[in-house]
Amino acid sequence: MADVRALHAELLTRPHPRVRPGVEADAPGGPTMEIPDPFGNVLRFCEPEAR
């Protein structure tokens, strides 16, 4: 995705208590954020590192 930190900032404005993810800045594929969905799955959003 283009901007993981922008999505993170948007999610923090929402009132849902379970959606308070962090961003792993030094993940192997670039900044990464994981969010659990209501069905127990984990959604992973990654921003490719600039080359």
PQR file of N, CA, C, O and H, with PARSE charges and radii, in Angstrom:
ATOM      1  N   MET A   1       0.838  -1.162   0.000 -0.4000 1.5000
ATOM      2  CA  MET A   1       0.000   0.000   0.000 -0.0000 2.0000
ATOM      3  C   MET A   1       0.886   1.229   0.000  0.5500 1.7000
ATOM      4  O   MET A   1       2.070   1.132   0.321 -0.5500 1.4000
ATOM      5  N   ALA A   2       0.349   2.363  -0.346 -0.4000 1.5000
ATOM      6  CA  ALA A   2       1.156   3.575  -0.535 -0.0000 2.0000
ATOM      7  C   ALA A   2       1.573   4.250   0.767  0.5500 1.7000
ATOM      8  O   ALA A   2       2.685   4.773   0.845 -0.5500 1.4000
ATOM      9  H   ALA A   2      -0.613   2.441  -0.607  0.4000 1.0000
ATOM     10  N   ASP A   3       0.715   4.256   1.797 -0.4000 1.5000
ATOM     11  CA  ASP A   3       1.043   5.018   3.007 -0.0000 2.0000
ATOM     12  C   ASP A   3       0.453   4.360   4.256  0.5500 1.7000
ATOM     13  O   ASP A   3      -0.657   4.689   4.675 -0.5500 1.4000
ATOM     14  H   ASP A   3      -0.188   3.831   1.733  0.4000 1.0000
ATOM     15  N   VAL A   4       1.197   3.439   4.838 -0.4000 1.5000
ATOM     16  CA  VAL A   4       0.741   2.711   6.031 -0.0000 2.0000
ATOM     17  C   VAL A   4       0.512   3.677   7.194  0.5500 1.7000
ATOM     18  O   VAL A   4      -0.443   3.515   7.953 -0.5500 1.4000
ATOM     19  H   VAL A   4       2.099   3.173   4.498  0.4000 1.0000
ATOM     20  N   ARG A   5       1.365   4.662   7.335 -0.4000 1.5000
ATOM     21  CA  ARG A   5       1.235   5.594   8.468 -0.0000 2.0000
ATOM     22  C   ARG A   5      -0.033   6.451   8.377  0.5500 1.7000
ATOM     23  O   ARG A   5      -0.612   6.802   9.405 -0.5500 1.4000
ATOM     24  H   ARG A   5       2.141   4.793   6.718  0.4000 1.0000
ATOM     25  N   ALA A   6      -0.465   6.788   7.169 -0.4000 1.5000
ATOM     26  CA  ALA A   6      -1.715   7.539   6.998 -0.0000 2.0000
ATOM     27  C   ALA A   6      -2.914   6.672   7.393  0.5500 1.7000
ATOM     28  O   ALA A   6      -3.834   7.156   8.052 -0.5500 1.4000
ATOM     29  H   ALA A   6       0.005   6.502   6.333  0.4000 1.0000
ATOM     30  N   LEU A   7      -2.909   5.402   6.998 -0.4000 1.5000
ATOM     31  CA  LEU A   7      -3.982   4.488   7.403 -0.0000 2.0000
ATOM     32  C   LEU A   7      -3.979   4.320   8.919  0.5500 1.7000
ATOM     33  O   LEU A   7      -5.041   4.320   9.541 -0.5500 1.4000
ATOM     34  H   LEU A   7      -2.162   5.009   6.463  0.4000 1.0000
ATOM     35  N   HIS A   8      -2.818   4.182   9.511 -0.4000 1.5000
ATOM     36  CA  HIS A   8      -2.690   4.061  10.964 -0.0000 2.0000
ATOM     37  C   HIS A   8      -3.300   5.279  11.655  0.5500 1.7000
ATOM     38  O   HIS A   8      -4.069   5.128  12.605 -0.5500 1.4000
ATOM     39  H   HIS A   8      -1.955   4.182   9.006  0.4000 1.0000
ATOM     40  N   ALA A   9      -2.968   6.479  11.191 -0.4000 1.5000
ATOM     41  CA  ALA A   9      -3.504   7.705  11.789 -0.0000 2.0000
ATOM     42  C   ALA A   9      -5.025   7.759  11.672  0.5500 1.7000
ATOM     43  O   ALA A   9      -5.706   8.184  12.605 -0.5500 1.4000
ATOM     44  H   ALA A   9      -2.343   6.601  10.420  0.4000 1.0000
ATOM     45  N   GLU A  10      -5.559   7.328  10.522 -0.4000 1.5000
ATOM     46  CA  GLU A  10      -7.010   7.316  10.339 -0.0000 2.0000
ATOM     47  C   GLU A  10      -7.683   6.329  11.286  0.5500 1.7000
ATOM     48  O   GLU A  10      -8.716   6.647  11.876 -0.5500 1.4000
ATOM     49  H   GLU A  10      -5.006   6.983   9.764  0.4000 1.0000
ATOM     50  N   LEU A  11      -7.116   5.143  11.439 -0.4000 1.5000
ATOM     51  CA  LEU A  11      -7.711   4.142  12.338 -0.0000 2.0000
ATOM     52  C   LEU A  11      -7.718   4.602  13.786  0.5500 1.7000
ATOM     53  O   LEU A  11      -8.635   4.268  14.535 -0.5500 1.4000
ATOM     54  H   LEU A  11      -6.277   4.885  10.960  0.4000 1.0000
ATOM     55  N   LEU A  12      -6.713   5.361  14.188 -0.4000 1.5000
ATOM     56  CA  LEU A  12      -6.664   5.838  15.571 -0.0000 2.0000
ATOM     57  C   LEU A  12      -7.746   6.870  15.870  0.5500 1.7000
ATOM     58  O   LEU A  12      -8.030   7.131  17.039 -0.5500 1.4000
ATOM     59  H   LEU A  12      -5.968   5.633  13.578  0.4000 1.0000
ATOM     60  N   THR A  13      -8.358   7.465  14.841 -0.4000 1.5000
ATOM     61  CA  THR A  13      -9.458   8.411  15.066 -0.0000 2.0000
ATOM     62  C   THR A  13     -10.788   7.703  15.261  0.5500 1.7000
ATOM     63  O   THR A  13     -11.763   8.323  15.686 -0.5500 1.4000
ATOM     64  H   THR A  13      -8.127   7.253  13.891  0.4000 1.0000
ATOM     65  N   ARG A  14     -10.838   6.406  14.955 -0.4000 1.5000
ATOM     66  CA  ARG A  14     -12.079   5.629  15.072 -0.0000 2.0000
ATOM     67  C   ARG A  14     -12.288   5.176  16.512  0.5500 1.7000
ATOM     68  O   ARG A  14     -11.318   4.934  17.230 -0.5500 1.4000
ATOM     69  H   ARG A  14     -10.046   5.903  14.610  0.4000 1.0000
ATOM     70  N   PRO A  15     -13.546   5.058  16.944 -0.5600 1.5000
ATOM     71  CA  PRO A  15     -13.815   4.697  18.335  0.2800 2.0000
ATOM     72  C   PRO A  15     -13.725   3.211  18.667  0.5500 1.7000
ATOM     73  O   PRO A  15     -13.863   2.843  19.834 -0.5500 1.4000
ATOM     74  N   HIS A  16     -13.499   2.352  17.688 -0.4000 1.5000
ATOM     75  CA  HIS A  16     -13.499   0.912  17.947 -0.0000 2.0000
ATOM     76  C   HIS A  16     -12.297   0.527  18.818  0.5500 1.7000
ATOM     77  O   HIS A  16     -11.159   0.793  18.428 -0.5500 1.4000
ATOM     78  H   HIS A  16     -13.386   2.651  16.740  0.4000 1.0000
ATOM     79  N   PRO A  17     -12.516  -0.088  19.980 -0.5600 1.5000
ATOM     80  CA  PRO A  17     -11.418  -0.387  20.907  0.2800 2.0000
ATOM     81  C   PRO A  17     -10.426  -1.456  20.423  0.5500 1.7000
ATOM     82  O   PRO A  17      -9.274  -1.457  20.858 -0.5500 1.4000
ATOM     83  N   ARG A  18     -10.849  -2.358  19.539 -0.4000 1.5000
ATOM     84  CA  ARG A  18      -9.929  -3.420  19.081 -0.0000 2.0000
ATOM     85  C   ARG A  18      -9.006  -2.966  17.964  0.5500 1.7000
ATOM     86  O   ARG A  18      -8.005  -3.622  17.675 -0.5500 1.4000
ATOM     87  H   ARG A  18     -11.784  -2.357  19.186  0.4000 1.0000
ATOM     88  N   VAL A  19      -9.335  -1.857  17.341 -0.4000 1.5000
ATOM     89  CA  VAL A  19      -8.534  -1.394  16.210 -0.0000 2.0000
ATOM     90  C   VAL A  19      -7.583  -0.302  16.687  0.5500 1.7000
ATOM     91  O   VAL A  19      -7.789   0.883  16.427 -0.5500 1.4000
ATOM     92  H   VAL A  19     -10.148  -1.325  17.576  0.4000 1.0000
ATOM     93  N   ARG A  20      -6.546  -0.725  17.386 -0.4000 1.5000
ATOM     94  CA  ARG A  20      -5.503   0.167  17.882 -0.0000 2.0000
ATOM     95  C   ARG A  20      -4.153  -0.452  17.524  0.5500 1.7000
ATOM     96  O   ARG A  20      -3.350  -0.760  18.405 -0.5500 1.4000
ATOM     97  H   ARG A  20      -6.379  -1.688  17.598  0.4000 1.0000
ATOM     98  N   PRO A  21      -3.907  -0.633  16.205 -0.5600 1.5000
ATOM     99  CA  PRO A  21      -2.680  -1.292  15.782  0.2800 2.0000
ATOM    100  C   PRO A  21      -1.468  -0.384  15.919  0.5500 1.7000
ATOM    101  O   PRO A  21      -1.588   0.832  16.071 -0.5500 1.4000
ATOM    102  N   GLY A  22      -0.327  -0.993  15.861 -0.4000 1.5000
ATOM    103  CA  GLY A  22       0.916  -0.252  15.793 -0.0000 2.0000
ATOM    104  C   GLY A  22       1.526  -0.481  14.422  0.5500 1.7000
ATOM    105  O   GLY A  22       1.076  -1.345  13.668 -0.5500 1.4000
ATOM    106  H   GLY A  22      -0.230  -1.981  15.737  0.4000 1.0000
ATOM    107  N   VAL A  23       2.546   0.291  14.104 -0.4000 1.5000
ATOM    108  CA  VAL A  23       3.256   0.123  12.841 -0.0000 2.0000
ATOM    109  C   VAL A  23       4.651  -0.380  13.165  0.5500 1.7000
ATOM    110  O   VAL A  23       5.393   0.253  13.917 -0.5500 1.4000
ATOM    111  H   VAL A  23       2.911   0.992  14.716  0.4000 1.0000
ATOM    112  N   GLU A  24       4.998  -1.518  12.594 -0.4000 1.5000
ATOM    113  CA  GLU A  24       6.341  -2.066  12.763 -0.0000 2.0000
ATOM    114  C   GLU A  24       7.212  -1.442  11.673  0.5500 1.7000
ATOM    115  O   GLU A  24       7.179  -1.863  10.517 -0.5500 1.4000
ATOM    116  H   GLU A  24       4.396  -2.032  11.984  0.4000 1.0000
ATOM    117  N   ALA A  25       7.982  -0.445  12.057 -0.4000 1.5000
ATOM    118  CA  ALA A  25       8.739   0.351  11.085 -0.0000 2.0000
ATOM    119  C   ALA A  25       9.888  -0.411  10.452  0.5500 1.7000
ATOM    120  O   ALA A  25      10.234  -0.150   9.299 -0.5500 1.4000
ATOM    121  H   ALA A  25       8.009  -0.103  12.996  0.4000 1.0000
ATOM    122  N   ASP A  26      10.485  -1.340  11.170 -0.4000 1.5000
ATOM    123  CA  ASP A  26      11.666  -2.031  10.641 -0.0000 2.0000
ATOM    124  C   ASP A  26      11.365  -3.460  10.186  0.5500 1.7000
ATOM    125  O   ASP A  26      12.232  -4.330  10.246 -0.5500 1.4000
ATOM    126  H   ASP A  26      10.204  -1.552  12.106  0.4000 1.0000
ATOM    127  N   ALA A  27      10.139  -3.695   9.733 -0.4000 1.5000
ATOM    128  CA  ALA A  27       9.775  -5.014   9.212 -0.0000 2.0000
ATOM    129  C   ALA A  27      10.553  -5.281   7.926  0.5500 1.7000
ATOM    130  O   ALA A  27      10.926  -4.336   7.230 -0.5500 1.4000
ATOM    131  H   ALA A  27       9.434  -2.988   9.684  0.4000 1.0000
ATOM    132  N   PRO A  28      10.805  -6.553   7.594 -0.5600 1.5000
ATOM    133  CA  PRO A  28      11.604  -6.883   6.412  0.2800 2.0000
ATOM    134  C   PRO A  28      11.090  -6.296   5.096  0.5500 1.7000
ATOM    135  O   PRO A  28      11.898  -5.946   4.236 -0.5500 1.4000
ATOM    136  N   GLY A  29       9.784  -6.178   4.915 -0.4000 1.5000
ATOM    137  CA  GLY A  29       9.243  -5.651   3.664 -0.0000 2.0000
ATOM    138  C   GLY A  29       8.962  -4.167   3.685  0.5500 1.7000
ATOM    139  O   GLY A  29       8.424  -3.636   2.714 -0.5500 1.4000
ATOM    140  H   GLY A  29       9.127  -6.462   5.614  0.4000 1.0000
ATOM    141  N   GLY A  30       9.306  -3.483   4.751 -0.4000 1.5000
ATOM    142  CA  GLY A  30       8.989  -2.069   4.920 -0.0000 2.0000
ATOM    143  C   GLY A  30       7.988  -1.913   6.050  0.5500 1.7000
ATOM    144  O   GLY A  30       7.625  -2.908   6.679 -0.5500 1.4000
ATOM    145  H   GLY A  30       9.743  -3.915   5.540  0.4000 1.0000
ATOM    146  N   PRO A  31       7.528  -0.700   6.331 -0.5600 1.5000
ATOM    147  CA  PRO A  31       6.571  -0.485   7.414  0.2800 2.0000
ATOM    148  C   PRO A  31       5.342  -1.386   7.255  0.5500 1.7000
ATOM    149  O   PRO A  31       4.749  -1.464   6.180 -0.5500 1.4000
ATOM    150  N   THR A  32       4.975  -2.062   8.344 -0.4000 1.5000
ATOM    151  CA  THR A  32       3.893  -3.046   8.308 -0.0000 2.0000
ATOM    152  C   THR A  32       2.948  -2.840   9.487  0.5500 1.7000
ATOM    153  O   THR A  32       3.387  -2.552  10.600 -0.5500 1.4000
ATOM    154  H   THR A  32       5.457  -1.999   9.218  0.4000 1.0000
ATOM    155  N   MET A  33       1.642  -2.989   9.235 -0.4000 1.5000
ATOM    156  CA  MET A  33       0.633  -2.881  10.278 -0.0000 2.0000
ATOM    157  C   MET A  33      -0.283  -4.087  10.162  0.5500 1.7000
ATOM    158  O   MET A  33      -0.703  -4.443   9.061 -0.5500 1.4000
ATOM    159  H   MET A  33       1.285  -3.224   8.330  0.4000 1.0000
ATOM    160  N   GLU A  34      -0.599  -4.723  11.292 -0.4000 1.5000
ATOM    161  CA  GLU A  34      -1.507  -5.872  11.319 -0.0000 2.0000
ATOM    162  C   GLU A  34      -2.757  -5.511  12.104  0.5500 1.7000
ATOM    163  O   GLU A  34      -2.680  -4.920  13.181 -0.5500 1.4000
ATOM    164  H   GLU A  34      -0.258  -4.434  12.186  0.4000 1.0000
ATOM    165  N   ILE A  35      -3.924  -5.879  11.548 -0.4000 1.5000
ATOM    166  CA  ILE A  35      -5.212  -5.566  12.166 -0.0000 2.0000
ATOM    167  C   ILE A  35      -6.058  -6.836  12.191  0.5500 1.7000
ATOM    168  O   ILE A  35      -6.218  -7.475  11.151 -0.5500 1.4000
ATOM    169  H   ILE A  35      -3.987  -6.359  10.673  0.4000 1.0000
ATOM    170  N   PRO A  36      -6.608  -7.225  13.352 -0.5600 1.5000
ATOM    171  CA  PRO A  36      -7.503  -8.389  13.389  0.2800 2.0000
ATOM    172  C   PRO A  36      -8.882  -7.999  12.857  0.5500 1.7000
ATOM    173  O   PRO A  36      -9.380  -6.915  13.160 -0.5500 1.4000
ATOM    174  N   ASP A  37      -9.498  -8.876  12.067 -0.4000 1.5000
ATOM    175  CA  ASP A  37     -10.864  -8.607  11.615 -0.0000 2.0000
ATOM    176  C   ASP A  37     -11.837  -9.325  12.551  0.5500 1.7000
ATOM    177  O   ASP A  37     -11.400 -10.111  13.391 -0.5500 1.4000
ATOM    178  H   ASP A  37      -9.094  -9.756  11.820  0.4000 1.0000
ATOM    179  N   PRO A  38     -13.142  -9.078  12.430 -0.5600 1.5000
ATOM    180  CA  PRO A  38     -14.125  -9.681  13.337  0.2800 2.0000
ATOM    181  C   PRO A  38     -14.184 -11.207  13.284  0.5500 1.7000
ATOM    182  O   PRO A  38     -14.749 -11.826  14.186 -0.5500 1.4000
ATOM    183  N   PHE A  39     -13.610 -11.830  12.245 -0.4000 1.5000
ATOM    184  CA  PHE A  39     -13.688 -13.272  12.083 -0.0000 2.0000
ATOM    185  C   PHE A  39     -12.425 -13.984  12.547  0.5500 1.7000
ATOM    186  O   PHE A  39     -12.301 -15.195  12.367 -0.5500 1.4000
ATOM    187  H   PHE A  39     -13.151 -11.327  11.512  0.4000 1.0000
ATOM    188  N   GLY A  40     -11.486 -13.253  13.142 -0.4000 1.5000
ATOM    189  CA  GLY A  40     -10.263 -13.862  13.651 -0.0000 2.0000
ATOM    190  C   GLY A  40      -9.103 -13.880  12.670  0.5500 1.7000
ATOM    191  O   GLY A  40      -8.035 -14.407  12.983 -0.5500 1.4000
ATOM    192  H   GLY A  40     -11.587 -12.269  13.289  0.4000 1.0000
ATOM    193  N   ASN A  41      -9.298 -13.317  11.500 -0.4000 1.5000
ATOM    194  CA  ASN A  41      -8.207 -13.221  10.537 -0.0000 2.0000
ATOM    195  C   ASN A  41      -7.329 -12.024  10.881  0.5500 1.7000
ATOM    196  O   ASN A  41      -7.761 -11.112  11.585 -0.5500 1.4000
ATOM    197  H   ASN A  41     -10.165 -12.889  11.245  0.4000 1.0000
ATOM    198  N   VAL A  42      -6.124 -12.030  10.393 -0.4000 1.5000
ATOM    199  CA  VAL A  42      -5.234 -10.888  10.577 -0.0000 2.0000
ATOM    200  C   VAL A  42      -4.971 -10.273   9.204  0.5500 1.7000
ATOM    201  O   VAL A  42      -4.483 -10.943   8.294 -0.5500 1.4000
ATOM    202  H   VAL A  42      -5.773 -12.770   9.820  0.4000 1.0000
ATOM    203  N   LEU A  43      -5.298  -8.996   9.068 -0.4000 1.5000
ATOM    204  CA  LEU A  43      -5.053  -8.267   7.825 -0.0000 2.0000
ATOM    205  C   LEU A  43      -3.719  -7.557   7.975  0.5500 1.7000
ATOM    206  O   LEU A  43      -3.491  -6.846   8.954 -0.5500 1.4000
ATOM    207  H   LEU A  43      -5.694  -8.451   9.807  0.4000 1.0000
ATOM    208  N   ARG A  44      -2.849  -7.751   7.013 -0.4000 1.5000
ATOM    209  CA  ARG A  44      -1.508  -7.153   7.077 -0.0000 2.0000
ATOM    210  C   ARG A  44      -1.361  -6.145   5.943  0.5500 1.7000
ATOM    211  O   ARG A  44      -1.559  -6.476   4.774 -0.5500 1.4000
ATOM    212  H   ARG A  44      -3.035  -8.329   6.218  0.4000 1.0000
ATOM    213  N   PHE A  45      -1.011  -4.912   6.301 -0.4000 1.5000
ATOM    214  CA  PHE A  45      -0.793  -3.846   5.340 -0.0000 2.0000
ATOM    215  C   PHE A  45       0.692  -3.504   5.348  0.5500 1.7000
ATOM    216  O   PHE A  45       1.262  -3.178   6.389 -0.5500 1.4000
ATOM    217  H   PHE A  45      -0.849  -4.643   7.251  0.4000 1.0000
ATOM    218  N   CYS A  46       1.308  -3.584   4.173 -0.4000 1.5000
ATOM    219  CA  CYS A  46       2.748  -3.329   4.044 -0.0000 2.0000
ATOM    220  C   CYS A  46       3.006  -2.215   3.042  0.5500 1.7000
ATOM    221  O   CYS A  46       2.334  -2.120   2.014 -0.5500 1.4000
ATOM    222  H   CYS A  46       0.845  -3.849   3.327  0.4000 1.0000
ATOM    223  N   GLU A  47       3.971  -1.387   3.347 -0.4000 1.5000
ATOM    224  CA  GLU A  47       4.393  -0.324   2.442 -0.0000 2.0000
ATOM    225  C   GLU A  47       5.808  -0.663   1.968  0.5500 1.7000
ATOM    226  O   GLU A  47       6.732  -0.729   2.778 -0.5500 1.4000
ATOM    227  H   GLU A  47       4.516  -1.464   4.182  0.4000 1.0000
ATOM    228  N   PRO A  48       5.981  -0.877   0.675 -0.5600 1.5000
ATOM    229  CA  PRO A  48       7.313  -1.239   0.196  0.2800 2.0000
ATOM    230  C   PRO A  48       8.332  -0.145   0.488  0.5500 1.7000
ATOM    231  O   PRO A  48       8.024   1.046   0.439 -0.5500 1.4000
ATOM    232  N   GLU A  49       9.538  -0.574   0.788 -0.4000 1.5000
ATOM    233  CA  GLU A  49      10.609   0.369   1.040 -0.0000 2.0000
ATOM    234  C   GLU A  49      10.996   1.061  -0.261  0.5500 1.7000
ATOM    235  O   GLU A  49      10.952   0.456  -1.331 -0.5500 1.4000
ATOM    236  H   GLU A  49       9.788  -1.542   0.828  0.4000 1.0000
ATOM    237  N   ALA A  50      11.371   2.320  -0.164 -0.4000 1.5000
ATOM    238  CA  ALA A  50      11.847   3.054  -1.346 -0.0000 2.0000
ATOM    239  C   ALA A  50      13.177   2.469  -1.784  0.5500 1.7000
ATOM    240  O   ALA A  50      14.030   2.181  -0.945 -0.5500 1.4000
ATOM    241  H   ALA A  50      11.407   2.812   0.706  0.4000 1.0000
ATOM    242  N   ARG A  51      13.364   2.295  -3.049 -0.4000 1.5000
ATOM    243  CA  ARG A  51      14.619   1.717  -3.558 -0.0000 2.0000
ATOM    244  C   ARG A  51      15.426   2.748  -4.278  0.5500 1.7000
ATOM    245  O   ARG A  51      16.512   2.447  -4.774 -0.5500 1.4000
ATOM    246  H   ARG A  51      12.672   2.529  -3.731  0.4000 1.0000
TER
END
